[in-house]
Amino acid sequence: MSSQDIPEENLPAEQDAHGAVSVADEKDPFADPGLPPHEHRIQDIDERAAKRSERTVAFLFTVSMLATIGFIASYVAIDVDKSVYIFPLGHISALNFALGMTLGISLFCIGAGAVHWARTLMSDVEIADERHPIEAPPEVKAKVMADFAAGAKESALGRRKLIRNSMFGALALFPLSGVVLLRDLGPLPGTSLRHTLWGKGKLLVNMNTNEPLRPSDIAVGSLTFVKPEGLEEHDHDFQKEIAKAAVMIVRIQPDNIKDKRELEWSHEGIVAYSKICTHVGCPISLYEQQTHHALCPCHQSTFDLADGARVIFGPAGHALPQLRIGVNDEGYLQALGDFDEPVGPAFWERG
């Protein structure tokens, strides 16, 4: 069958610059048919319909703002242990249900408002563009900027202030949900990063035996882990407190101690240092008695316990904090105060 035998209504069509559709050249049935004629929406020809769409979009953005406020109010007001019965789910956490519903509504209304705005008020004229090289010559850049300016004008963002203001309000308010959720990262640290349970008069208690230690209990070259008196494993805050207060004590011949302050803060060569590595907070557990080196097993940071526990290898940023110790009237080893610097890794205030 030749192209002459094809019914005229089945021939491909092509659109001219004015949007008119014409039948393709009979000699070339595979010519680009072009785009169908543009059909105006009711919002394009009736300003009242456009106003209705504008109010609909603004309503969705306003609902999003109210849902975000509801999210924050639910987080503050609903007790974490409270439950609610939802058929057919049964009893579920009232807080989780409220947070999920309000957050979902907030996100949905922002998306639905944007989609309704684009489909009813922004330009829907289809434009075909030829492929072009990746590089952008000046005339292409000028065209892109012109298209952007035309798109901005067609979006009516400047003219439809109700949509613009309500959209900005919804987008500005929604991130507060994430800010509120940061509260679940834990309590504010306050001064807890700088202080531990150690204090003047606190006995050094063996972690394994739960018994206080005398100097005679510590042999030269031995490594012993201790905790402050009064801290028990069944305590509610044991894990949090021991993560800062864990201490290792080593007995070194006083003549082998190089650092003057370390010698002054020790007792008969018994030195006490934080067990928490200053790199990322791993517990130090390896000790080489010939070199007096303590090694962190996580990333191999090495500290010289005979020279102020300074870093001699590895990624740790600073020396281990030393605990000043002595003996009480009964001959037991005791702390003479807290660490004079924060234990563990560096943080933003410490540097």
C-alpha positions as CSV (number, residue, x, y, z in Angstrom):
1,M,0.0,0.0,0.0
2,S,1.4,3.4,-0.9
3,S,1.1,6.6,1.1
4,Q,-1.5,7.7,-1.4
5,D,-3.8,4.8,-0.3
6,I,-3.6,5.8,3.4
7,P,-6.8,7.6,4.5
8,E,-6.1,11.3,5.2
9,E,-7.3,11.1,8.8
10,N,-4.6,8.4,9.6
11,L,-1.7,10.3,8.1
12,P,0.9,11.7,10.7
13,A,0.3,15.3,11.6
14,E,2.8,18.1,12.3
15,Q,2.4,21.3,14.2
16,D,3.5,24.7,12.9
17,A,4.9,27.6,14.9
18,H,1.3,28.8,15.5
19,G,0.1,25.5,17.0
20,A,-1.8,24.5,13.9
21,V,-1.8,20.8,12.9
22,S,-1.2,19.8,9.3
23,V,-1.1,16.4,7.6
24,A,2.4,15.1,7.0
25,D,3.9,15.0,3.6
26,E,2.4,12.2,1.7
27,K,5.8,11.3,0.3
28,D,7.3,10.9,3.8
29,P,4.8,9.0,6.0
30,F,7.5,8.8,8.8
31,A,7.9,12.5,9.2
32,D,7.9,14.0,12.7
33,P,4.2,14.2,13.5
34,G,4.8,17.1,15.9
35,L,2.7,17.8,19.0
36,P,-1.0,17.8,19.3
37,P,-2.7,21.2,19.6
38,H,-2.6,22.7,23.1
39,E,-5.9,22.6,25.0
40,H,-6.4,25.3,27.5
41,R,-7.4,24.3,31.0
42,I,-10.3,26.0,32.7
43,Q,-7.9,27.9,35.0
44,D,-6.2,29.4,31.9
45,I,-9.4,31.0,30.7
46,D,-11.4,31.6,33.9
47,E,-9.7,33.6,36.7
48,R,-12.3,32.4,39.2
49,A,-11.3,28.8,38.6
50,A,-7.7,29.9,39.0
51,K,-8.5,31.5,42.3
52,R,-10.2,28.3,43.5
53,S,-7.0,26.4,42.6
54,E,-4.9,29.0,44.4
55,R,-7.0,28.6,47.5
56,T,-6.8,24.8,47.3
57,V,-3.0,24.9,47.2
58,A,-2.8,27.4,50.0
59,F,-5.2,25.2,52.1
60,L,-2.9,22.2,51.6
61,F,0.1,24.2,52.6
62,T,-1.8,25.5,55.7
63,V,-2.8,22.0,56.7
64,S,0.9,21.0,56.4
65,M,1.8,23.8,58.8
66,L,-0.9,22.8,61.3
67,A,0.2,19.1,61.1
68,T,3.8,20.2,61.8
69,I,2.6,22.1,64.9
70,G,0.6,19.0,65.8
71,F,3.7,16.9,65.5
72,I,5.6,19.1,67.9
73,A,2.7,19.3,70.3
74,S,2.3,15.5,70.3
75,Y,6.0,15.0,71.0
76,V,5.8,17.3,74.0
77,A,2.4,16.4,75.4
78,I,1.9,12.6,74.9
79,D,3.5,10.3,77.4
80,V,5.8,7.7,75.9
81,D,4.1,4.9,77.8
82,K,0.6,5.8,76.7
83,S,-1.1,3.4,74.3
84,V,-4.2,3.7,72.1
85,Y,-6.4,1.0,70.5
86,I,-6.6,1.2,66.7
87,F,-8.6,-1.4,64.8
88,P,-7.3,-3.8,63.5
89,L,-3.8,-3.1,64.8
90,G,-4.8,-3.4,68.5
91,H,-3.0,-1.4,71.2
92,I,-0.1,0.7,69.8
93,S,2.0,3.5,71.2
94,A,-0.1,6.7,71.2
95,L,3.0,8.8,70.7
96,N,4.2,6.9,67.7
97,F,0.8,7.0,66.1
98,A,0.5,10.7,66.6
99,L,4.0,11.4,65.4
100,G,3.5,9.2,62.3
101,M,0.1,10.7,61.4
102,T,1.1,14.3,61.8
103,L,4.4,13.9,60.0
104,G,2.8,12.0,57.2
105,I,0.0,14.6,56.8
106,S,2.6,17.4,56.8
107,L,4.7,15.8,54.1
108,F,1.7,14.8,52.0
109,C,0.1,18.2,52.0
110,I,3.4,19.9,50.9
111,G,3.7,17.4,48.0
112,A,0.0,17.5,47.1
113,G,0.0,21.3,47.1
114,A,3.0,21.5,44.8
115,V,1.5,18.9,42.4
116,H,-1.9,20.7,42.3
117,W,-0.1,24.0,41.8
118,A,1.9,22.6,38.9
119,R,-1.1,20.9,37.2
120,T,-3.6,23.7,37.4
121,L,-1.8,27.0,37.5
122,M,1.7,26.6,36.0
123,S,2.1,26.5,32.2
124,D,1.4,23.1,30.7
125,V,2.4,23.9,27.1
126,E,4.6,21.1,25.8
127,I,7.8,22.2,24.2
128,A,10.1,20.0,22.1
129,D,13.8,20.9,21.9
130,E,16.5,19.4,19.7
131,R,19.4,17.6,21.2
132,H,22.5,19.7,21.5
133,P,26.1,19.2,22.5
134,I,27.0,19.0,26.2
135,E,28.9,22.3,26.1
136,A,26.8,25.4,26.5
137,P,27.6,28.2,24.1
138,P,26.5,31.7,25.0
139,E,23.3,31.6,23.0
140,V,22.3,28.4,24.8
141,K,23.0,30.0,28.1
142,A,20.9,33.0,27.1
143,K,18.1,30.7,26.1
144,V,18.2,28.9,29.4
145,M,18.1,32.1,31.3
146,A,15.2,33.3,29.2
147,D,13.3,30.0,29.7
148,F,13.9,30.2,33.4
149,A,12.6,33.8,33.5
150,A,9.6,32.7,31.4
151,G,9.0,29.7,33.8
152,A,9.2,32.0,36.8
153,K,6.7,34.3,35.2
154,E,4.4,31.6,34.3
155,S,4.5,30.1,37.8
156,A,2.8,33.3,38.9
157,L,4.8,33.0,42.1
158,G,5.0,36.8,42.3
159,R,1.4,37.4,41.4
160,R,-0.2,34.7,43.5
161,K,1.0,35.9,46.9
162,L,-1.4,33.6,48.8
163,I,0.3,30.5,47.4
164,R,3.8,31.9,47.8
165,N,3.4,32.9,51.4
166,S,1.6,29.7,52.5
167,M,4.2,27.6,50.7
168,F,7.1,29.4,52.3
169,G,5.4,29.0,55.7
170,A,5.0,25.3,55.2
171,L,8.5,24.8,54.1
172,A,9.9,26.9,56.8
173,L,7.9,25.2,59.6
174,F,8.4,21.6,58.5
175,P,12.1,21.3,59.4
176,L,11.2,22.0,63.0
177,S,10.0,18.4,63.2
178,G,13.6,17.3,62.7
179,V,14.9,19.8,65.2
180,V,12.5,18.4,67.8
181,L,13.6,14.8,67.1
182,L,17.2,15.8,67.9
183,R,16.0,15.8,71.6
184,D,15.9,12.0,71.4
185,L,19.7,11.9,70.9
186,G,19.9,12.2,74.7
187,P,20.1,14.8,77.4
188,L,22.2,17.9,76.9
189,P,25.8,17.1,78.2
190,G,26.1,20.2,80.4
191,T,29.3,19.7,82.4
192,S,29.0,15.8,82.4
193,L,31.8,15.6,79.8
194,R,34.2,17.4,82.1
195,H,33.5,15.6,85.4
196,T,33.4,11.9,86.6
197,L,32.5,10.2,89.9
198,W,36.1,10.5,91.1
199,G,36.6,13.0,93.9
200,K,38.7,13.6,96.9
201,G,38.6,10.6,99.3
202,K,37.1,8.2,96.8
203,L,38.7,4.7,97.3
204,L,40.2,2.8,94.4
205,V,38.1,-0.4,94.2
206,N,39.3,-3.4,92.2
207,M,36.9,-4.0,89.3
208,N,37.1,-7.8,89.7
209,T,37.0,-8.2,93.5
210,N,35.0,-5.1,94.4
211,E,37.5,-4.6,97.2
212,P,39.5,-1.4,98.0
213,L,43.3,-1.7,97.3
214,R,46.3,-1.1,99.4
215,P,49.7,-0.2,97.8
216,S,51.0,-3.7,98.8
217,D,48.3,-5.2,96.5
218,I,49.9,-3.7,93.4
219,A,53.0,-5.5,92.1
220,V,55.6,-3.8,90.0
221,G,54.7,-4.2,86.3
222,S,51.1,-5.3,87.0
223,L,48.0,-3.7,85.4
224,T,44.9,-3.4,87.5
225,F,41.5,-1.9,86.6
226,V,39.7,0.1,89.3
227,K,36.4,2.0,89.7
228,P,35.4,4.7,92.2
229,E,34.0,3.6,95.6
230,G,30.2,3.4,95.6
231,L,29.7,2.6,91.9
232,E,28.0,-0.8,91.6
233,E,27.2,-2.8,88.5
234,H,23.5,-3.0,89.4
235,D,23.2,0.8,89.5
236,H,21.0,2.4,86.9
237,D,23.7,4.7,85.6
238,F,26.6,2.2,85.9
239,Q,27.4,1.9,82.2
240,K,27.2,5.7,81.7
241,E,29.4,6.5,84.7
242,I,32.0,3.7,84.2
243,A,32.5,4.9,80.6
244,K,34.1,8.0,82.1
245,A,35.4,6.8,85.4
246,A,37.2,3.6,84.5
247,V,40.9,3.8,85.6
248,M,43.9,1.6,85.2
249,I,46.7,1.6,87.7
250,V,50.2,0.4,87.1
251,R,53.2,0.2,89.5
252,I,56.4,1.5,88.0
253,Q,59.8,1.9,89.7
254,P,59.9,5.6,90.6
255,D,63.3,5.9,89.0
256,N,61.8,4.9,85.6
257,I,59.1,7.6,85.7
258,K,60.2,10.4,83.4
259,D,57.5,13.0,83.9
260,K,57.8,15.1,87.1
261,R,54.1,15.8,87.5
262,E,53.3,12.1,87.0
263,L,55.7,11.3,89.8
264,E,54.1,13.8,92.1
265,W,50.6,12.5,91.4
266,S,51.6,8.9,92.0
267,H,52.1,7.0,95.2
268,E,55.3,4.9,95.6
269,G,55.4,4.5,91.8
270,I,51.7,3.6,91.5
271,V,50.2,5.7,88.7
272,A,46.5,5.9,87.8
273,Y,45.4,6.9,84.3
274,S,42.0,6.9,82.5
275,K,41.3,3.7,80.8
276,I,39.4,5.5,78.0
277,C,41.4,6.0,74.8
278,T,41.5,9.6,73.7
279,H,40.9,8.6,70.1
280,V,37.3,7.3,70.0
281,G,36.8,6.1,73.5
282,C,37.7,2.5,73.4
283,P,38.8,0.8,76.7
284,I,42.6,0.3,76.8
285,S,43.4,-3.2,78.0
286,L,46.9,-4.1,76.9
287,Y,50.1,-3.3,78.8
288,E,53.7,-4.1,78.0
289,Q,55.6,-4.0,81.3
290,Q,59.1,-3.8,79.8
291,T,58.4,-0.6,77.9
292,H,55.6,0.7,80.1
293,H,53.4,1.1,77.0
294,A,49.6,0.8,77.1
295,L,48.0,-0.1,73.8
296,C,44.4,0.5,72.7
297,P,43.2,-2.6,70.8
298,C,40.8,-0.7,68.5
299,H,43.2,1.4,66.5
300,Q,46.6,0.7,68.1
301,S,47.1,4.1,69.8
302,T,50.0,3.6,72.1
303,F,50.7,5.6,75.3
304,D,53.9,5.7,77.4
305,L,52.7,5.4,81.0
306,A,56.2,6.3,82.3
307,D,56.1,9.6,80.5
308,G,52.8,11.2,81.3
309,A,50.9,8.7,79.2
310,R,51.8,10.7,76.1
311,V,50.9,9.3,72.6
312,I,53.9,7.7,70.9
313,F,51.9,5.9,68.1
314,G,48.5,5.9,66.5
315,P,45.6,8.3,65.9
316,A,44.9,9.4,69.5
317,G,45.1,13.2,69.8
318,H,46.4,13.7,73.3
319,A,47.7,11.9,76.4
320,L,45.6,10.0,78.8
321,P,44.4,12.0,81.8
322,Q,46.1,11.1,85.1
323,L,44.2,10.7,88.4
324,R,46.1,12.0,91.4
325,I,46.2,9.4,94.1
326,G,47.4,8.8,97.7
327,V,46.5,6.7,100.7
328,N,44.0,7.4,103.5
329,D,44.5,6.8,107.3
330,E,43.7,3.1,106.9
331,G,46.3,2.6,104.2
332,Y,43.9,2.3,101.2
333,L,44.6,3.9,97.9
334,Q,42.3,6.9,97.4
335,A,41.8,9.6,94.8
336,L,42.8,13.1,95.7
337,G,40.3,14.7,93.4
338,D,38.8,14.3,89.9
339,F,40.7,14.3,86.7
340,D,42.0,17.8,85.9
341,E,40.9,17.5,82.2
342,P,38.0,15.7,80.4
343,V,38.5,12.0,79.7
344,G,38.1,10.3,76.4
345,P,38.0,11.8,72.9
346,A,38.2,15.5,72.2
347,F,34.9,17.4,71.7
348,W,34.0,20.8,70.2
349,E,34.6,22.8,73.4
350,R,37.9,21.1,74.2
351,G,39.5,21.1,70.8
